[in-house]
Every structure is written in C-alpha cells, then in structure tokens.
Amino acid sequence: MRILLGEAIFWIAAVCCLVAQVAIVRSALSPHEPTPGSDRVPRPRTAVEVVWTLLPALVLIGVFALTWRAMHQSTVPAAFRLSHLAHAAKALL
C-alpha cells in the first residue's frame, strides 16, 4: 500500500473512532432521566459507565500507536524476512 493512501486510511479511521468515542463518553456523562414507573430499575452508576467507556478508548489508542509505529518502521524484523523463513523451513525438513 502506498504511504499516502495508508496514512489517509489511518487518519480517517482515527477521526471516526475519535468521534464515536466522544459520543459514547458524552452519552455516559449525560444525566439519565428516570422513566415513569421505573422505581425498581436501579440507577446507573456514572463512574462505572465512564470507566467502561474510557477502557476501549485506551485500547484504541494503543492499537493506533502500534499501527502508526508499524507503518513508519523502516526495517523489517529479522524474524519476518523471507530469507530467514526459508532457512527455518529448510532446517525443519
């Protein structure tokens, strides 16, 4: 994949995930109006909701950071070089 196309796809995905995550966090922080007749339904705990909305955000940040690093890594690790794999296959036979 060309670098410009790859970076464009990366940034589009990052912006989409950011917009979605902001909407999710905003929804978790907004006040919940009790519906009539819902006395038996427990009130949601805002702190727990925020933790469960921020946890996927942190995982996404990690995934994007690793993806960015892999996209801009100039050398291929030795374990993934074709010649190294060929020698390993011959050793197994």
N, C-alpha and C positions, 0 to 999 in steps of 0.2 A: 504494500500500500504506500502510496506517495506520502511524504511527510506532511504536506499542506492538507491533503484530504484527511489524513489520520488526525491531525491536530484540530481540524474543523469538526470532525465527528466527536472527538474528545470534548471540546468546549461546548458543543450543542448538548451532549449528554450531561455534562456537568451543570449547565444552566438549567436544563429540565429537572434534574434531581434537586437542585437548589430551590427552584420554585415549588416543587412538590413538597419538599421537606419544610419550607416556610409555611405552606398552607396547613400541613399536618400539625406543626407546633402551634400555630395560631389557633387551630381548632381545639387543641388540648388546653390552651390557656384561656379560651373564651368562657364566660360564665355559662353554666348549664341551667336552663330554665326547667324547673320541675313541671311535669305534665299533671293535669288534674287526675286524682285517683292513683297516683304512683307513690303512696306513702310506704309501701312495702319494698319498693325498689331502693337499694342503697345508693347514696350519693357517690359519685366517682371521686376518687382521691386525686387531686390535681398533681401532687408531687409524683405519684406513681405514674400517672399518664405522661408527665413531662419526661421522666426517666426513660419510659418505653418509647417515646418519640425521639429522644436525643440519641439513644443507643444505635439505632440504624443509621443516623446521621454520622456518627463517629465511624461506624464500619464503612460507610460510603466514602468518607474522607480517606480512610486507609486504602481502600480499593483504588480510588483515583490517584493517590500518591504513588502507589506501586505501579499503576498503569503508566503514569507520567514518567516514572523512572525507567521503566522498561522501554518506553517509546524513545527516550533520549539516551539510552545506553549505547555507546559507540562500539563496544566489543561484545562478542557473543561468548558466554562462558564456555570453558573447555569441554564441559560435560555435554554440551549441545552441538558441538562441532561435528560435521558429517564424518570427517576422518577419524575422530575419536570413537564415534559409534561403529564405524566399520571395523576398527581394530578390536573393539569389545565383542562384536559379533563373531569375528574370526577366532577369538580366544575361547568363546563358548563352544564352537564346533570342534 
